[in-house]
Amino acid sequence: MFMQKLRKSMGIFLWVIAIIFVLFIFFDFGANVRRSGSMLQRGIIAKVGRRYVSYNLFSSEYQDAQQRTFGQRPEIDPRDQRKLSDQVLNQIIINQIFSDVRQRLGITFPTNFYSRLAMLMPPQEFLKDTVFYNNGRFDLQKYQNIMRDPRMQQFFLTYQHRLQKVIPDQILNFDLMNFVRVSGMEILREYIEDSLMVKIEYLYFPPEVDTTIKPTDEELKKYFEENIYKYNEYGALMSYAVFPVPVVGADKERAYENALNIISQFNAGIAFDTLAYIYSESPTGKKGGDAGEINITKLPVEMQKALRGVKVGGITRPIKMDEGVYVLYVESKKGNLYHLREIFIRYKPSYETYTSIKKKAEDFIKAYKEDPQGALKTYGVEMKDFLFNRFQQNPMGVNFGFLLKTAKEGEFLPPLLGNDGFYVFLMKKNMMEKLDFGVLKEKVRADYLLEKGIDMAYNRAMHARLKMKDKLAADGARYGSTGYFSMTMEVPGIPFRSSVYGAAFNLTPGRISQPIRDVNGVYIIRVKKRKDIDQNKIQSYYRNYMQIVFQIKRQEVMNELYSELVEKYRIQDYRSELSI
């Protein structure tokens, strides 16, 4: 029971860390190492504090992860390889940091500990395997006898290695969680936020626009300094160009041929669900391609035509669609209701296409350094400004990793793979350490004018409120009403968890509020109805809410702890040496 709790805790723990460590790895790592004496030529991919991360370690871990994730899939999209590489390198860095923390905390075990533990704690997959069962129950003695067989030596050593990587971190995580405490008031507050419901009507006064307001640079700079917390999210100003990676006719033909090969394997006797598990790029692949029961009249015409005449237990020919090729298997059917399984092969650029486009992006960088305008004209691209927000996923889908921490102004980052192809970024102003008023001046101006506009809207709302008696109405204000909502529900037209929320759950029903200043304007509200919490249900929900609050606090603790560790360990990423 104890170890099950540890395993469950570790799952959530790693999810939290994955938010903090966002790294990018080039899919053709090592192919373009050009600097003599570089860290990459020495076989080093990153540095965590004083420890180096070797490429050999990364390569070994990546191959294992690729086998677990993609199995025998013959062709893997480089974008999927990149995502997997992120996860692998994340985990290696986490392990490096944990190793130091464990040593400082004295979490160590004798050399024979893991061999004994492996004998006493079978792998999860073995616990489900009836080979190890006796009289309907898992037989530990039978498992131990099999593990002592010399033919199982390699597996047993591998399993010990798995335990050696996981157990100390689970114990460390368990120890850290002892610092998290949850009070009865916190649980009650969480329950109230979910259960207390109100229904309101409101007037919305939008910010006014006064074109006569012309703030000076001094006024804007003062506003910037007084409200600098608003701008901490911005980390850099860059300009970028994108080099799309196209899907060509040969790529579509390759997907179609792969589908024909799958059909040949099915005809040779391999089960469709097995083929779907191996080859399908749809989320249903992990379920053997099971797409459930579908009314085929709701399917695209191409699929309807392909299914005509297919008997139960049969499959369709390859079906070409816009995004890829499908093969459908008829599990059962009754009228127009079919139970289908599917295999989906996505159209994707070839590896050669990816490498050629990356080379094109690298050549552009070289040409731009010599003649910016000439390079833009020759390569048919344009450079657009991009203000990097460190707390939001950028629209390009690019993972910058730690590149921005060391990027110098006036220099290019190496080409990075994103949603639409390879992106090249030119650093114009790095603000990872210090914000720059000049870069943010127009945003500051917009915020300054918005605040002035809200000031005027507030004065207008105050004037209207003085005239109100029982009716919620005012010239120039938009009227709205809501259904029942709680503090944890989003309401259209009202900023989530804003000042309006606070007023709505504290206002006496029937009373009209005073003007409420919010981030997007001013509101006057009236609570129409209120559903109070059911005192009798609090006890029955107590345990569930205790777990919810504990998880929230645990995440907060982990986010803060590992944010500090990242800064402390000064993680360096040498992959920026790949291209230029």
Steps between C-alpha positions, in 0.01 A plus 500: 500500500784732587676446169174550308464840663857582407443405138184709483677800654787469256262512204359837604844617601650440157202673336571813704867493406414459133338844514819656627753327275415581138790407276562463129722244329591499133378183334823455306721561800868478429468527125606863483761544772745737336689688769835355585536443873126535559327324790298296251814367336607388846172304524330736749142607442431708813636600838306492826687693767845341497386178334514430128229312312660276239352438160556126549271505803239701313519269198454188710203643690346630179517162326324336795233771506448475124442126524247548783319785324501405134570128514565357154358796307720517188486877451490766772429865433800716608256724690399197710867413543560853627223472759633168621851642515369783719363249747816290503735791559261642761520177696879483477528854638253419776704192594819708516342752735337229713830320537656804664196565719485137613868502594456814708196347673679169557257291292734213410472121504748210533621336179285186539181693580359510147559131427309411817227752419465364146436156649234631738328748266420347158447727199141614444479311170592175679228548761247483214659200328324170583829313440591601857160403648421203719143422605381831361755712690842642422763260633800698626707184550442400136608847386816482710589154367464622140718806574776269632512323163830604326305568181319782680819666623501781243134584565552491876796740475295733278215497752741582784624794294142623459444482875830674566387797292145521637495403869732772643304770320171357625628504856632855456162604365326331794727679747437837337126446516522477878546877496156549340225554754130554433272675750126452547438861395680444169283197427183689593600794277557268204160337556327838524664626179366196315158479664376854569307619193362839397304642208561867417404779265746775417578820315833524321663840438780461244817711524460839331735621230636853533727589210605820675704305756862510385724353772861612502789256512559602862139416591521166321830410664359584844196283428731220383709513817193512727337204321805300398339178626271516196795453266704229672355247255697645209844349445629612163433694183599305192434507130440175317449335164346161431604238246206261446560127475265389220322171445558404135342241273767243578418530871132425429593203285725368776211514748275317249763230447534457877124446517520236224777326693279494812216344297742233375596416858132477595434264209796291617325442832616777735213633714376848412517624862867396512573687178313806630704496820824489301428730207205731567573866568151561637437513877288187453814308406576427865156337523557276203344758269158472665293796373174376656154484344442755224206579274678479166274766349689745725835401348667680207382385158839340424467272804138413425596390148794293629278319752245389242505124471750446783384208713542460875865411564609667177696816426480783250750598237723798598285814523676823401387798709637854530719426800602142431393147408250283691437128504172396666408162650136397552464345846122470473209671327126538523338713235692828482654447845853365462752412771828601337870475566738732319861542401610852411825579315566874506653681204835630617811639341791264451812520712686624193252786462550602862877501470494696173269767646716528810805545278313771310426680830868476598609640164254788541658593834845515338370708209310736730815577698667619181205670327166511691285643221660280238440189711132585552455548126696191398322265741156659461434547872426791727615570855221571748535628856408263783475594868573182692273427797677270740176381666299413189540245223612693195277471191782351291526192724875557543676383816788737577630300795787687664618669180353838594688523828832526317388644164685819407339800337562523127559125467285223355378195687551174311200393285225363722221266389147625563144451380553633148860408432843626605516841665802726519503761776716813517539628856428873507469552877552236767291579808536172688694682772376858471197658331550773245259795498583589141393158374178500702417867451200444269354237731548737791327776303203271425471403867528863610223610263284202599531595865405859422204370299389284793531805729253687277269198481508478880397863535214444256392184685511685834282777358252241368498311831396814690187519284405133536225383729367151425562464127842404368530725195726777369561676170809374314531185715447143378253290697565132560385213719637159591383157602620348825879489535759430767838654570662225293283542189570735208220739401485656150541878509662511846875463568559169679561522877495878474376772731149433371521143632605625841210743515244249371570250779499761775205716395159462663246373244282777362743783577670699226877527538715807479710528180758221482824580323638204305775428248281563197263771621248572776202295617193559713334175605202365687476146636164363384515164679740310721534128576676452831709195579340189642641470852400132513720411201821658628603192700435259213715708262771577756741223398475580127566869558787424736669311214429785256645764730800279578576456129470875439738581785737224394516646150566847641783364717655307211475791257674731744763245599601399150490852364761582765702188414508587131641843583743361754638228275559731204405244238696556180387366164785452250271402216510857376841405356337271247440735209726803482 
